[in-house]
Amino acid sequence: MNTVMTLITIAVYLAGMILIGVKYGKNNNTTGEFYLGGRKLGPLVTAMSAEASDMSSWLLMGLPGLALAGGFAEATWTAIGLAIGTYINWLIVAKRLRRYTAETKSDTVPDFFSNRFADKSGALLAISAIIIVIFFVPYTASGFSAIGKLFNSLFGVNYHIAMIVGAAVIVLYTVLGGFMAVSTTDFMQSIVMTIALFVIICFGMNQAGSMDTVIKNINDYQGYFSLTANGAYGALPIASTFAWGLGYFGMPHILLRFMAIEDENKLKTSRRVATVWVVISMAMAIFIGIVGYTFVWQKGTILQDGFDAERIIVYMANAIKEVGPLAAIVAGLILAGILAATMSTADSQLLAASSSVSENIVHRFFWKNMSVKASIWISRLTVCVIAIIGMFFAWNENSSVFRIVSFAWAGFGAAFGPLVLFALFWKRTTKWGALAGVVSGGAMVFIWKFLIAPVGGVFAIYELLPAFVISSVLIVVVSLLTKKPDDEVIATFERVKAK
């Protein structure tokens, strides 16, 4: 009976997301409405949908698991870097990007790059679109993997079946409702995620008995609360982990929210809401990992072989479910929160990737006279194709959600982050500098991750940091070595700056 009540709660949540897709599907008459919602997002939806799409399944699974098994230092420095990155991104990028993309009539991030540098060849557009697809596939795969892990752990449902059904729901409301459906569902999902975090903490503390018990048990890890991990975390590892915050400047699904807000003067409100929610939610997620140690200690399963720390919130929700029918509904809300964290990112990624393929590759290079209706249907088809590829990558149920997300995050942060900043704030940036930055940033993530980092020592750092630096250096050097931008490009830059 309890399991049935939990499943009904989850089913109601999923049905609600699909209904939102159906509602907004009637309003998608142009590509601008499908990709950016006609730039009509309100400040609260802008803030919460941006951060919900950012947090993904790693907030409720990856981060608590990292705090539980990986240690307090890594989880905390990651969270601090992300919090600072969130605030700075909203502070310096959001308003100017909104103005620039409106001025140049850009509906996607590759559009912005291409229009900003007047790249008539389409090279910057195509490379940017390809990078979006390359890194969004594993990012989306991590979300599908989280769904499979969730239902497999809790209900014994086959991992692959659960993953496919979850992906199908995400694809359905995304292809139906486009950007407005994705943003609205993300807003609703951020609320569900917050409820889930709060309830799990309350349950965990109730099970532990007291905060003293929690601290006593977690201290079995010698020096657990040391931010330097007893010397293992020096300046370079801290800077490496801290560098997570750099990724924000290059995340297409977050940048699209900046581009879509209706009133740029409301961005200050969005910034405050987004930053506060990010800080609180990550602190709660880390605390779940801390409390989770006592929970598994009481169950006699302290990090034994086969124990997956990333599923700690699932194990705790399962324990809540067994208390009674009402508790089973609460457990359903918690599990819906995990689904929300996953879906809020996967839907945004699918839409961003599909718009890049449809508008920036198919429309630009293969079907120049494509109608608006055809463009929207190509986007919908692309959503389905990318989802299928994502499921292929997520087929291994033992893959780490946190590690997959960290790689994709580095890819976008290094390929796009430096260019976004230089494009908005340095008028001397050239098309060739932009190309050098995008290609070198994306390539260096692979090179550092798979060739240099395995050497160990000082090289065993998060690939985002060196790749971001190299991309920035090449943008500056190549821009200075090539002809300065045309007068029209400079005039547009000055016009946007003066607003």
C-alpha positions as CSV (number, residue, x, y, z in Angstrom):
1,M,0.0,0.0,0.0
2,N,2.8,2.4,0.9
3,T,4.6,1.8,-2.4
4,V,1.3,2.4,-4.3
5,M,0.8,5.8,-2.6
6,T,4.4,6.8,-3.4
7,L,4.0,5.8,-7.0
8,I,0.7,7.7,-7.3
9,T,2.4,10.8,-6.0
10,I,5.1,10.5,-8.5
11,A,2.6,9.8,-11.3
12,V,0.6,13.0,-10.4
13,Y,3.8,15.0,-10.6
14,L,4.8,13.6,-14.0
15,A,1.2,14.2,-15.3
16,G,1.4,17.8,-14.2
17,M,4.6,18.4,-16.1
18,I,3.1,16.9,-19.3
19,L,0.0,19.1,-18.9
20,I,2.2,22.2,-18.7
21,G,3.7,21.1,-22.0
22,V,0.3,20.7,-23.6
23,K,-0.8,24.2,-22.3
24,Y,2.2,26.0,-23.8
25,G,2.3,24.0,-27.0
26,K,-0.6,26.1,-28.3
27,N,1.5,29.2,-28.2
28,N,4.5,28.1,-30.3
29,N,3.8,29.8,-33.6
30,T,7.3,31.1,-34.3
31,T,10.8,29.8,-33.7
32,G,11.4,32.8,-31.3
33,E,8.5,31.6,-29.1
34,F,9.7,27.9,-29.3
35,Y,13.3,28.7,-28.5
36,L,13.1,31.8,-26.2
37,G,9.4,32.0,-25.3
38,G,9.2,35.3,-27.1
39,R,11.4,36.9,-24.5
40,K,8.5,37.1,-22.0
41,L,9.9,35.4,-18.9
42,G,9.2,37.1,-15.5
43,P,11.9,37.7,-13.0
44,L,11.0,34.9,-10.6
45,V,10.6,32.2,-13.3
46,T,13.9,33.5,-14.9
47,A,15.7,33.0,-11.6
48,M,14.4,29.7,-10.5
49,S,14.3,28.1,-13.9
50,A,17.9,29.1,-14.6
51,E,19.1,27.6,-11.3
52,A,16.9,24.5,-11.4
53,S,18.2,23.8,-14.9
54,D,21.7,24.4,-13.5
55,M,21.5,22.2,-10.4
56,S,20.4,19.0,-12.2
57,S,20.5,15.6,-10.5
58,W,23.9,16.2,-9.0
59,L,22.2,18.5,-6.4
60,L,20.1,15.7,-4.8
61,M,22.4,12.8,-5.7
62,G,25.9,13.9,-6.8
63,L,26.6,16.5,-4.1
64,P,25.2,14.6,-1.1
65,G,27.1,11.5,-2.4
66,L,30.3,13.6,-2.7
67,A,29.9,14.9,0.8
68,L,29.2,11.5,2.2
69,A,32.0,9.5,0.4
70,G,34.3,12.1,-1.1
71,G,34.7,14.3,1.9
72,F,33.6,17.7,3.2
73,A,36.5,19.7,1.6
74,E,35.8,18.8,-2.0
75,A,32.0,19.2,-1.6
76,T,32.3,22.6,0.2
77,W,34.9,24.2,-2.2
78,T,32.8,23.1,-5.1
79,A,29.7,24.6,-3.6
80,I,31.5,27.9,-2.7
81,G,32.9,28.2,-6.3
82,L,29.4,27.6,-7.7
83,A,27.8,30.1,-5.4
84,I,30.3,32.9,-6.3
85,G,30.0,31.9,-10.0
86,T,26.2,32.2,-9.9
87,Y,26.3,35.6,-8.4
88,I,28.9,37.1,-10.7
89,N,27.2,35.6,-13.8
90,W,24.0,37.3,-12.9
91,L,25.8,40.5,-12.0
92,I,27.9,41.1,-15.0
93,V,26.7,38.9,-17.8
94,A,22.9,38.7,-17.6
95,K,21.9,42.3,-18.5
96,R,24.5,42.9,-21.2
97,L,23.8,39.6,-22.8
98,R,20.1,40.3,-22.8
99,R,20.7,43.7,-24.5
100,Y,23.2,42.3,-27.0
101,T,21.1,39.4,-28.1
102,A,18.0,41.6,-28.5
103,E,20.1,44.1,-30.5
104,T,21.5,41.5,-32.8
105,K,18.2,39.4,-32.9
106,S,20.0,36.3,-31.7
107,D,17.8,33.4,-30.5
108,T,20.6,30.9,-29.5
109,V,24.1,31.1,-28.1
110,P,25.8,30.2,-31.4
111,D,23.6,32.9,-33.0
112,F,25.0,35.4,-30.6
113,F,28.6,34.5,-31.3
114,S,28.1,34.6,-35.0
115,N,26.2,37.9,-35.0
116,R,28.5,39.5,-32.5
117,F,31.6,39.0,-34.7
118,A,29.7,39.3,-38.1
119,D,30.9,35.9,-39.1
120,K,29.4,35.5,-42.6
121,S,31.3,32.2,-43.2
122,G,29.2,30.4,-40.5
123,A,32.3,28.7,-39.1
124,L,31.8,30.1,-35.6
125,L,28.1,29.3,-35.7
126,A,28.7,25.7,-36.8
127,I,31.6,24.9,-34.3
128,S,29.6,26.4,-31.4
129,A,26.5,24.3,-32.3
130,I,28.6,21.1,-32.6
131,I,30.2,21.8,-29.2
132,I,26.7,22.2,-27.7
133,V,25.7,18.8,-29.0
134,I,29.0,17.1,-28.0
135,F,28.8,18.2,-24.4
136,F,25.0,18.1,-23.9
137,V,24.8,14.5,-24.8
138,P,26.7,13.2,-21.7
139,Y,25.1,15.9,-19.6
140,T,21.7,14.7,-20.6
141,A,22.8,11.1,-20.1
142,S,23.7,11.8,-16.5
143,G,20.1,12.9,-15.9
144,F,18.7,9.8,-17.5
145,S,21.1,7.7,-15.4
146,A,19.8,9.4,-12.2
147,I,16.2,8.5,-13.1
148,G,17.2,4.8,-13.7
149,K,19.1,4.6,-10.4
150,L,16.1,6.2,-8.6
151,F,13.5,3.7,-9.6
152,N,15.8,0.7,-9.6
153,S,16.9,1.4,-6.0
154,L,13.5,2.1,-4.6
155,F,11.1,-0.1,-6.5
156,G,13.3,-2.7,-8.1
157,V,12.2,-1.6,-11.5
158,N,14.7,-2.5,-14.3
159,Y,17.2,0.3,-14.6
160,H,16.9,0.6,-18.3
161,I,13.1,0.5,-18.4
162,A,12.9,3.3,-15.8
163,M,15.4,5.4,-17.7
164,I,13.5,5.1,-20.9
165,V,10.2,5.9,-19.4
166,G,11.6,9.0,-17.6
167,A,13.3,10.2,-20.7
168,A,10.0,9.8,-22.7
169,V,8.2,12.1,-20.2
170,I,10.9,14.7,-20.5
171,V,10.9,14.6,-24.3
172,L,7.1,14.7,-24.4
173,Y,6.6,18.0,-22.6
174,T,9.7,19.5,-24.2
175,V,8.6,18.9,-27.8
176,L,5.1,20.0,-27.0
177,G,5.6,23.2,-25.1
178,G,9.1,24.5,-26.1
179,F,10.9,27.1,-24.0
180,M,8.0,28.4,-22.0
181,A,7.0,24.9,-21.0
182,V,10.6,24.0,-20.0
183,S,11.0,27.2,-18.0
184,T,7.6,26.9,-16.2
185,T,8.2,23.2,-15.4
186,D,11.7,24.2,-14.2
187,F,10.2,26.8,-11.9
188,M,7.8,24.2,-10.4
189,Q,10.6,21.7,-10.2
190,S,12.7,24.1,-8.1
191,I,10.0,24.2,-5.5
192,V,9.7,20.4,-5.4
193,M,13.5,20.1,-5.1
194,T,13.5,22.5,-2.2
195,I,10.7,20.6,-0.4
196,A,12.6,17.3,-0.9
197,L,15.8,18.7,0.5
198,F,14.0,20.1,3.6
199,V,12.1,16.9,4.3
200,I,15.1,14.6,4.0
201,I,17.1,16.7,6.4
202,C,14.2,16.7,9.0
203,F,13.9,12.9,8.6
204,G,17.6,12.3,8.9
205,M,17.9,14.4,12.0
206,N,14.9,12.6,13.5
207,Q,16.6,9.3,12.8
208,A,19.9,10.4,14.2
209,G,18.5,11.7,17.4
210,S,20.7,14.8,17.8
211,M,23.2,16.9,16.0
212,D,25.9,15.6,18.5
213,T,25.3,12.1,17.3
214,V,25.7,13.2,13.6
215,I,28.9,15.0,14.3
216,K,30.3,12.1,16.4
217,N,29.6,9.6,13.7
218,I,30.9,11.6,10.8
219,N,34.1,12.3,12.7
220,D,35.0,8.6,12.2
221,Y,36.5,10.2,9.0
222,Q,39.5,11.7,10.6
223,G,39.5,15.4,10.1
224,Y,36.3,15.3,8.0
225,F,35.4,18.9,8.6
226,S,38.8,20.2,7.6
227,L,38.6,22.4,4.5
228,T,42.2,21.3,3.7
229,A,41.4,17.6,4.3
230,N,44.4,17.3,6.6
231,G,46.8,18.8,4.1
232,A,45.5,16.9,1.0
233,Y,43.8,20.1,-0.1
234,G,46.4,22.8,-0.7
235,A,46.2,26.0,-2.8
236,L,46.2,24.3,-6.2
237,P,43.5,21.6,-5.4
238,I,41.3,24.3,-3.8
239,A,41.7,26.6,-6.8
240,S,40.9,23.6,-9.1
241,T,37.7,22.7,-7.2
242,F,36.8,26.4,-6.8
243,A,37.0,26.7,-10.5
244,W,33.6,25.1,-10.9
245,G,32.3,28.7,-10.7
246,L,33.9,29.6,-14.0
247,G,31.6,27.2,-15.8
248,Y,28.6,29.4,-15.3
249,F,29.8,31.9,-17.9
250,G,29.5,29.3,-20.6
251,M,26.3,27.3,-19.8
252,P,24.0,27.6,-22.8
253,H,20.8,26.6,-20.9
254,I,21.5,29.3,-18.2
255,L,22.5,32.0,-20.8
256,L,19.2,31.4,-22.6
257,R,17.4,32.5,-19.5
258,F,19.2,35.8,-19.4
259,M,18.3,36.2,-23.1
260,A,14.6,35.5,-22.5
261,I,13.7,37.7,-19.6
262,E,11.0,40.2,-20.5
263,D,12.3,43.2,-18.6
264,E,16.1,43.6,-18.1
265,N,15.4,45.9,-15.1
266,K,14.0,42.9,-13.2
267,L,17.3,41.0,-13.4
268,K,18.4,42.4,-10.1
269,T,15.4,40.7,-8.5
270,S,16.3,37.5,-10.4
271,R,19.9,37.7,-9.3
272,R,19.0,37.9,-5.6
273,V,16.5,35.1,-5.7
274,A,18.8,32.9,-7.7
275,T,21.8,33.4,-5.5
276,V,20.0,32.9,-2.2
277,W,18.3,29.7,-3.5
278,V,21.6,28.3,-4.8
279,V,23.5,28.9,-1.5
280,I,20.7,27.4,0.6
281,S,20.0,24.4,-1.6
282,M,23.7,23.4,-1.9
283,A,24.2,23.8,1.9
284,M,21.2,21.5,2.5
285,A,22.6,19.0,0.0
286,I,26.0,18.8,1.7
287,F,24.2,18.5,5.1
288,I,22.3,15.5,3.7
289,G,25.6,13.8,3.0
290,I,26.7,14.5,6.6
291,V,23.5,13.3,8.1
292,G,23.5,10.4,5.7
293,Y,26.6,8.9,7.3
294,T,24.7,8.4,10.6
295,F,21.8,6.9,8.6
296,V,23.9,4.2,6.9
297,W,25.8,3.7,10.2
298,Q,22.6,2.9,11.9
299,K,21.6,0.5,9.1
300,G,25.0,-1.3,9.3
301,T,25.9,-0.5,5.7
302,I,28.8,2.0,6.2
303,L,30.1,2.4,2.7
304,Q,30.3,-1.4,2.1
305,D,31.0,-2.9,-1.3
306,G,28.1,-2.2,-3.6
307,F,26.9,0.8,-1.5
308,D,26.3,3.8,-3.8
309,A,26.8,7.1,-1.9
310,E,25.0,9.0,-4.7
311,R,21.8,7.1,-3.8
312,I,21.8,8.2,-0.1
313,I,18.7,10.3,-0.6
314,V,17.0,7.4,-2.3
315,Y,17.8,5.1,0.6
316,M,16.4,7.7,3.1
317,A,13.2,8.2,1.0
318,N,12.7,4.4,1.0
319,A,12.9,4.4,4.8
320,I,10.3,7.2,5.0
321,K,8.0,5.3,2.7
322,E,7.8,2.4,5.1
323,V,6.5,4.5,8.0
324,G,2.9,4.7,6.8
325,P,0.6,5.9,4.0
326,L,1.0,9.6,4.7
327,A,4.7,9.2,4.9
328,A,4.6,7.3,1.6
329,I,3.1,10.4,0.0
330,V,5.9,12.5,1.5
331,A,8.4,10.0,0.2
332,G,6.8,10.4,-3.2
333,L,7.4,14.1,-3.0
334,I,11.1,13.5,-2.2
335,L,11.4,11.2,-5.1
336,A,9.6,13.7,-7.3
337,G,12.2,16.2,-6.1
338,I,15.0,14.0,-7.5
339,L,13.1,13.6,-10.7
340,A,12.6,17.4,-10.8
341,A,16.3,18.0,-10.4
342,T,17.0,15.7,-13.3
343,M,14.2,16.8,-15.5
344,S,14.8,20.5,-15.0
345,T,18.3,20.2,-16.5
346,A,17.6,17.5,-19.1
347,D,14.7,19.4,-20.7
348,S,16.7,22.6,-20.9
349,Q,19.7,20.8,-22.4
350,L,17.6,19.0,-25.0
351,L,15.9,22.3,-26.1
352,A,19.2,24.2,-26.3
353,A,20.8,21.4,-28.3
354,S,17.9,21.0,-30.6
355,S,17.7,24.7,-31.4
356,S,21.4,24.7,-32.2
357,V,21.0,21.8,-34.6
358,S,17.8,23.1,-36.2
359,E,18.6,26.8,-36.5
360,N,22.4,26.9,-36.5
361,I,23.2,23.8,-38.6
362,V,20.2,22.5,-40.7
363,H,18.7,26.0,-41.4
364,R,22.0,27.8,-41.9
365,F,23.8,25.2,-44.1
366,F,21.3,22.7,-45.5
367,W,17.8,24.2,-45.7
368,K,18.0,28.0,-46.0
369,N,14.4,28.4,-47.1
370,M,13.0,26.3,-44.2
371,S,9.7,27.5,-43.0
372,V,8.9,28.3,-39.4
373,K,6.7,25.3,-39.0
374,A,9.4,23.0,-40.5
375,S,12.0,24.5,-38.2
376,I,10.0,23.8,-35.1
377,W,9.4,20.2,-36.2
378,I,13.1,19.7,-37.0
379,S,13.8,20.9,-33.4
380,R,11.3,18.5,-32.0
381,L,12.8,15.6,-34.0
382,T,16.3,16.7,-32.8
383,V,15.1,16.5,-29.2
384,C,14.1,12.9,-29.7
385,V,17.4,12.0,-31.5
386,I,19.6,13.5,-28.8
387,A,17.5,11.9,-26.1
388,I,18.1,8.5,-27.7
389,I,21.8,9.1,-27.9
390,G,21.8,10.2,-24.3
391,M,20.1,7.0,-23.2
392,F,22.8,5.1,-25.1
393,F,25.5,6.9,-23.1
394,A,23.6,6.3,-19.8
395,W,23.2,2.6,-20.5
396,N,25.9,1.7,-17.9
397,E,24.0,1.9,-14.6
398,N,27.2,2.2,-12.6
399,S,28.2,5.5,-14.1
400,S,28.8,8.4,-11.7
401,V,26.3,11.3,-12.0
402,F,28.8,13.8,-10.5
403,R,31.7,12.8,-12.7
404,I,29.7,12.9,-15.9
405,V,28.3,16.4,-15.0
406,S,31.7,17.7,-14.0
407,F,33.2,16.8,-17.5
408,A,30.3,18.4,-19.4
409,W,30.4,21.4,-17.2
410,A,34.1,21.8,-17.9
411,G,33.4,21.5,-21.6
412,F,30.9,24.3,-21.8
413,G,32.8,26.5,-19.2
414,A,36.1,26.3,-21.2
415,A,34.7,26.5,-24.7
416,F,32.1,29.2,-24.2
417,G,32.8,30.9,-20.9
418,P,35.9,33.0,-21.9
419,L,34.3,34.0,-25.2
420,V,31.1,35.2,-23.6
421,L,33.1,37.4,-21.3
422,F,35.4,38.8,-24.0
423,A,32.5,39.2,-26.5
424,L,30.6,41.3,-24.0
425,F,33.4,43.3,-22.5
426,W,36.3,43.6,-25.0
427,K,35.5,45.2,-28.3
428,R,38.9,44.3,-29.8
429,T,38.0,40.6,-29.8
430,T,38.0,39.3,-33.3
431,K,36.3,36.5,-35.1
432,W,39.6,34.6,-35.3
433,G,40.2,35.1,-31.6
434,A,36.7,33.8,-30.9
435,L,37.3,30.7,-33.0
436,A,40.7,30.1,-31.4
437,G,39.1,30.4,-27.9
438,V,36.1,28.0,-28.6
439,V,38.2,25.3,-30.3
440,S,41.1,25.4,-27.8
441,G,38.8,25.5,-24.8
442,G,36.8,22.5,-25.9
443,A,39.8,20.5,-27.1
444,M,41.8,21.2,-24.0
445,V,39.1,19.7,-21.7
446,F,39.6,16.4,-23.5
447,I,43.3,16.7,-23.6
448,W,43.7,17.5,-20.0
449,K,41.2,15.0,-18.7
450,F,42.5,12.0,-20.6
451,L,46.1,12.7,-21.3
452,I,47.6,15.2,-18.8
453,A,45.6,14.7,-15.6
454,P,46.4,11.0,-15.4
455,V,50.1,12.0,-15.0
456,G,49.2,13.0,-11.5
457,G,50.9,15.5,-9.1
458,V,50.2,19.1,-9.9
459,F,48.5,18.1,-13.2
460,A,45.7,16.2,-11.4
461,I,43.4,19.2,-11.3
462,Y,39.9,19.9,-12.6
463,E,40.3,20.2,-16.4
464,L,38.1,23.3,-16.5
465,L,40.7,25.5,-14.9
466,P,43.6,25.0,-17.3
467,A,41.3,24.9,-20.3
468,F,39.6,28.2,-19.3
469,V,43.0,29.9,-18.9
470,I,44.3,28.6,-22.3
471,S,41.1,29.6,-24.1
472,S,41.3,33.1,-22.6
473,V,45.0,33.5,-23.6
474,L,44.4,32.4,-27.1
475,I,41.4,34.8,-27.5
476,V,43.6,37.7,-26.5
477,V,46.7,36.7,-28.5
478,V,44.9,35.8,-31.7
479,S,42.7,38.8,-31.6
480,L,45.7,41.1,-31.2
481,L,47.5,39.4,-34.1
482,T,44.5,39.7,-36.5
483,K,42.8,42.6,-38.1
484,K,40.6,44.6,-35.7
485,P,36.8,44.2,-36.1
486,D,34.9,46.2,-38.7
487,D,33.4,49.6,-37.8
488,E,29.9,48.2,-37.8
489,V,30.8,45.5,-35.3
490,I,32.5,48.1,-33.0
491,A,29.5,50.5,-33.4
492,T,27.1,47.7,-32.2
493,F,29.4,47.0,-29.2
494,E,29.4,50.7,-28.3
495,R,25.7,51.0,-28.7
496,V,25.0,48.1,-26.4
497,K,27.6,49.3,-23.9
498,A,26.0,52.8,-23.8
499,K,22.5,51.6,-23.0
